[in-house]
Amino acid sequence: MYKNVSPEELRGMGINPYEAVIIASQYARHLNTKRLRQLERLEEDPTIDLDPRKITMVAIKDLLEGRVKYTRSDSM
């Protein structure tokens, strides 16, 4: 189970909460694309290990743990 993250916690980490939503959603799309490719290959190779966690929660956790690399755009 994941904990709720408050906007204050994000700001304390140096992350704008609004940017965090955009970054996490883009990363979740990337993870979903990877998962769809794995599902296509599952018929050929049934030993492929799929992550059962929700993609959005993985994206948020990875962002908070610093595993998501992003560059800040001043146009936001």
ABEGO torsion letter per residue (X at the ends): XBBBBBAAAAAAAGBBAAAAAAAAAAAAAAAAAAAAAAAAAAAABAABBBBABBAAAAAAAAAAAGABBBBBBAAX
